[in-house]
Amino acid sequence: RVLSTAGLLFCFLLLKLSEGGEIIEIFGEISSNEIDHEVPDSGAKPPDLTIIAGSAERSCGCQNLILSSLGEAKYSQPNALGIYKYYQLWLGQPAYYGPGGSWLYSLAGGGWLVGPKLGSSTGFIHNTDRSPLCPYEIPGGWMYFNAHAGLWYVDT
């Protein structure tokens, strides 16, 4: 889950969804806590993406993001979680610099990846969403790499 932040304050939004996926309640909270981790030691190439995303440049409104997990990613990739700050445009989308030197950026074939360096083809957390949404607007589908199993799993 990637959450939007503003300045030094962090905005946490929780959405309550119906079984059909419709938003039925939104809850927000503001906090000023800081998170700092080192880059994880292991990563992998994300699943193959075969559809090429549009090339229109996009600027997301948030300069800081929080990447967090309530699922298994918090155990398998804890060092990839934390605060990401806007760095530059990359492939027409914003790229963010994060904990311990990790990066959150868009892939040439579409989707988003948290990797060890900007443009790396391997990473730790991934989303295949090919829409022009900013990473904090993507409602789900985030995956994490489990180094012990050597596989990608959906973070539920």
C-alpha positions, 0 to 999 in steps of 0.5 A: 500500500502506498500512501500520500504525504504532504510536507513533513506530515503524513496522511493515512487514508483507510478505505472501507470497501463493500464486497463489490469493491465500492467505497463505503467509508473513508477514514483519514489520519495525520501523523508526523512519524518518520521511518528509516530502513536500509535497502534489502539485500535480495530482489528479483525481476518482476513478472513479465509485462507484455502491454506497453503503457502510454507515453504521456508525461505525468506529474503526481501531486505528492512529493512524498509517499509512504510505502507500507504493508499490512500483509506478508511484505512487511516480513519479506521486504521490510527494508523496502518499506518507508518514506519515498521522496520525489526525485525526477521524472522517469519514463514520463512518470515520477520516480521516488528515492526511498529508504536506504537508497531504494527507488520507486519508479515506473517500468518501460512495459508498465507498472511500478517497481521498488528496486535497488537503483533507478531503472533496475529490472529487478526489485522487491515490491511491484505493481503491474497496473499500467494505468496513468495513475500515480502509485499512491492512487493504485487501489491494489495489486501490489506484489512482493518478492519472497527471496526464500521461495524465489517467487513473487506473491500478491501482498494481501 
